[in-house]
Amino acid sequence: MNIYNIKINLHLKMLSQISDISDVLDKALSGQELSYHDGIKLFEETDMFLLGAVADQIRKKLNGNLITFVSSYYLNYTNICAASCPLCAFYRKEGDSDSYVLSTEQIVSRTNIAIKEMGATEIHIVGGFHPRLGLDYYEKIMMAIKKEFPNVVIKALTPAEIFFISKLTKNSVKEVLSRLKDAGLDSLPGGGAEIFDNEIRDVIVRGKCSGDEWLETVRQAHEIGLKSNATMLFGHIEKPKHIVDHILKIRELQKRTKGFTTFIPLKFSLENTELEKKHLIKNESPSVYDLRVIAVSRLLLSGVLNNISVYWVALGKKLAQIALKYGGNDMVGTAFSEEIFKAAGKNTGTSVEELVNLIKEIRMEPAQRDTFFNIIKKFG
């Protein structure tokens, strides 16, 4: 047993004299599955530094000292959206002066730059719920990209977008997914999950699928062989019980399908949103809460979904470094040309070199991966 483990065990013994939280942390360290009530205890009682140490220890056991990222280009095909979610600063309505829809030619042109000049291995395509774009629009995009760049991975259309396209075009979810897969779709991003609990979802989401519909859409994607990410939006009006409920629903679906590649807790960005303008939220969540969410995610998902991604765009690069010591093992990616968090006032610029340096600064081992967490390159 190394000195790190000894310190954790000593701290657990001291804590056990004043709290039963040590039982929960002991369960986590021994690889036992944690319950809903365990998750609530981790939020309400746990010493912050001990929680981080346990999450870090489990991360090391499952992932070693490797911290991964993908070279990804974000391509937002439209900002026009039939929904008008209070949490979103990105959407526009048809006729707005700054609304847009990209053509197939524009998308292929941007993909060309992403691959040839930026070294992207993944094209991440998401947008608004456009009320007049048919399924053929998306099929043409994917076929055109694959014709020019057959080896690039297309990770496109969140489960929420898939569900909307299904309703709009009067095709089943399975039909939409199957046709897009045939056109070149390789994987789904995890957006639109937000928080599954209706109590919260009904306040922060307007015109989007329910949590159950999101989960069912993903289940069908996994059923036909498409992998996906899973996300959770936190730091707005949720309570710990909503966080734990959300994570456990992801865990249960992963047990059934094994189709999620990673879990990405996304910190809510307040600037320019309706929630800010209506003073429903005055401040973004504090950093200690953000780190607790990362650590609890690691403990609740351990052994079922072992990649926990730290989205530096939302957290900021320095806090993201700390989050990698609280259970995170992945930095998502380069996010070239990201627009959605940028609309909410976040700095979305980085490079492969900067991500490598951020990881090396905290004495971890950086590695570039592909969409499916296969290692492409390690950096000494």
N, C-alpha and C positions, 0 to 999 in steps of 0.2 A: 504494500500500500504506500503510495507516495505522499509527500507532505501536504499536497493539495487535498487529497482524500481525508487525511487525518484532521485537517482543520475543519472540513465540512462535518465530519462525524462528531468532533468535539462540540461544535456549535449546535448541532442537532441535540446532543445530550443535554446541553445547558438549556436549550429552548424547551425541551420536553418537560422540564420541571415547572414551566409556567404556561404551557400551551400544548394542545394535542395536535398542532400543525406538524410536529415532527413525524407523526405517523404517516401523514400524507406525503411528506418529502421522502421518507423511508420507502414507501410504496413506489414512488417515482424512480428512485435510485435503483431499486431491485427489479425494475421492469414491469411492475404490475400496472394494470389499467386503472386510471383514476376515474372516479364517478363525478356526477354533476355537483354533489355536495362538496367533494374534494376541490373541485374547481372554484367554487364560491369561497372556500376557506383560503385558497391561494391568493385570492384578491383581497380578502378582508383582514387576514391576520398575519400573513407571512412577513418576516423581516426581509426588506428589499434586497439587501446584499446576499443574504443566504439563498433567497429564491434565485437570484442571478447565478450564484455559484453552482447550485444544483442543476439549473438549466444548462449551464456551460459544461458541466461534467457529463450530462446526458448527450449533449451535442458532440462532445469529443468521442464518447463511446460509439455513437452511431455514424459519425461523419469524419472522424479524425480531425486534423487541423486544417483541412482543405476548405477554402471559401471560394465559391464559384460565381460566375456571371456569364451571361450570353451577350454576344454582339448583336444588338437588336435595333431595328429602325422602325419607329412608330409612324404609322401612316393613317391619319384621320381623314377618311374619304368624304365626310360631310359633317358640318356642325348643326345642320337643320334637324330638329327633333320634335316629334309629335308629343313627347312627354315634356314636362316642365318641372323637374324635380327641384325642390328647394335647396338641395345639397350641391347643385351643379352650377358652375360658373361658365361652362363651355357652350351650352346649347343656345341656338338661335331659332327664330321662326322664319318661314318662307317670306321673302320680301324685306327682311332686315338688311341693312346696307352692308353688313359684314358676314352675311351668310354665304355658303358656297357648297358646291358639289364637284368633286374631282372627276374628270373623265378617265376612261381606261388608258388613254394615251398619257395623260399626266401621271397616273399611278405607275405605269411601266417606266416612264422617264425618271421618276423619283426612286424607283426600285433600282434602276441602273446605277444611279449615283450612290445609293446606299451600299450596293454590293461592290462595285468597282472602285469607289473612292473611299468608302468608310469601312469596308470589310465586314459588312453585316452578313450573318448566316441565317437570320430570322427576320421576316417582315411581319410586323405586328399591326394588324389592320382592324381598327374599331372606329365607330362614328356615332352619330345620333340616330334616332328612329325616324328615318325619312319616310313621310307618308305616301310617296309616289314612286319610289324605286322598286322595281319588280325583282324577282329572284334572278332573272337573266342578267341584271346589272352586276350582281355579285359573281355569278358564274363566269361572265366575260372577263372580269378583273382577274380572277384566279387562273383561268385558262391562258390569258395573255402573259401573266407573270411566269407561269410554268413553261410556256413555250420559249420564252427568252432565257429563263434561268431555272432549268429543271431541278437543280439540286438545292435551291433555297427552300427553307421551311416557311410555309404560310401559316401563321398563327392568327386567326381572324375571327371576328364576330363573337362577342360575348354571348353566353346563354340567354341573356335578356334580349339581345338583338335577334338571335335565332327565333326565340319565342314570338317576338313582334313580327318578324318576316313571315312566320307561319300564319299568324292571324291575318296579316295584311293580304297575303297572296292566296289564302284559303287552302293551303297545303298543310299536311300534318308535319309535326316537328321532325319525325323520322324521314319524311320525304325531303324536307329542306336540307337536313343534315346529309342525307345520302347523295343528293344531287351536288351539293357543294364539295363533298369528299371526292366525288367523281371528277369535279372540275379542278381539283388541286388542293383543297383544304387539308392541312396536316394536323392541326391542333386548334383548340379553343383557348382564348384568354379567359380569365376568371371573373371579369368585371360584371357589375350588375347584381352581385350577391348582397351588397350593402350589409344590412342586418336582417335576418330571417323573421324574427319575432314581429308579428303584425302590430303590436302596441307601438313599436318604434318606427317600423317601416311605413306605416300610414302617415306619419308626420314628415319624414325626410324624403319620401318617394311619392311621385305623382305621375300616373300614366305608365307605370312599369309593371312587369310581372310580379306575382307574389313570390315569397320565399319558397313555397312548395313547388311552384311552377318552375322556378330556377333549378331546383334540385332535380326535378323530373326531366327537364331538358338536358341537363348534364348526364343524368343516368342513361338516357337514350343515346347521347353522343358516345359515351363509353361503351355502350352495348354494340355499336357498329365499329369499334376499334379506334375511335378518336380519343386522344389524351387531352387533358385540360389542366389549367391551373384552378385553384380555389382561392377566393379572396374574402375579406371581411372589412367593412369600413367602420372604424372606431374613432372615438374622440369627439362625439357630438352630443346626443342626448341619451345615449344608452347607459344602462347600469351593468354591473358585473354579471348579473343573471342572464342578460341578453347576449353578452360576449360568450359565456360558457355554453349556453344553449346553441349558439351558432356553430361554435367549434365542434361540439359533439355531434351535430347533424352532419357536418363534413366528415367526421370520423366514421360515422355509421355508414354513410354512402361509400366511403373508401373501402371499408371492409367488404362491401358487396361487389364493387366494380374494379377496385385497384386501378382506377383510371386517372386519378389526380397525380400530377408530377410534383407539385409544391403547394404550400399554403402561404398566402401573402396577406398579412395584416396591413391594411392601408390606413394611414393616419388621415383623418378628415382635414381638408384645407378650407379655411373659413372665408378668405377674402373674395369679394365679388359675388357671394352666394345670397340667395333669398333668406337663408337662415341668419345671415349677418345683418342684412338690410332690415329685417323685421325684429332684430334684437332677440331672437330666440336663443342664440348662442353669442356670447360676448368675447370669449377667448378660445383659442385652440387648447387642446389637452396638454397638461404639463409633461415634461420629459420622463419623470418617474412613472407616470401612468403608462406612457408609451412602452417603456422598457418592461413593465409588468405584463402588458398584453403579449409582448414577444415571448417572454419567459413562460407564461401560463400556456400559450399556444404550444410551445415545445413539450411541456410536461403532459398536456392532455392528448397530444397526437403521437407521442412517442411509441414507436413500434408499429404504427399503422401508416402514418404519413410522415416521413423522416426528413423531408426538406422544408425548412422554414425560411422564407425569403424576407429580407430586410429591404424595403423599398426606399432607397436613399433620396429619391425625388421628393417624397412626402415628408420624410423625417429630417432631411438635411444630412450632409455628408459626415459631419462630426458625430452627431447622435447615432447615425447608422453604424459607425465604427464601434460605439459602445454596445449597441444592440447585438452585434456579432459576439459579444461576450455574455449576452443574456439569452443565448439559445439559437440565434440565427446562424445559418451556414451558407447563405446565398445572398448576393446583392442584386438579384433580378437581372439587370443588364445595363447596357449603355444608354438605352432610351433615346437614341438619336431622334430629333425632331418631335419630341413629345409635346402635345398641345393642351391636353385636358388639365393637368396640374399647373401648367404654365398659365392658363386662364385664371387660376386661383392664386396667382402670385408667387409660384415656386420657381426656383432656378433649376432648369432641367438640362443644363449643359454638362457634359463630361466626355471622357475618352477611355479607351481600353487602358492606356498608360496611367491615367489618374486612378482608375479603380484598382489597378495592380498596386499602385503606391499606397492607397488608403488601406489596403489589406496588409501589405508588408509593414506599415507603420505600427500595427498592433500585433506584430510577430505571428501572423498567420500565413498560410500558403495559398496564394492566388492561383486560380485555374480558370481558363476559359472553357465553357461547356457548350453543347448544343441545346436545342429546345427540350430534349428528353433526358438531360442530365448525363449525357455521355461526355467524358472529358476530351477536349480537342487539343488543349495546350496547357502545360504547367509553366509557371514563371519562377525561375530560381532566385 
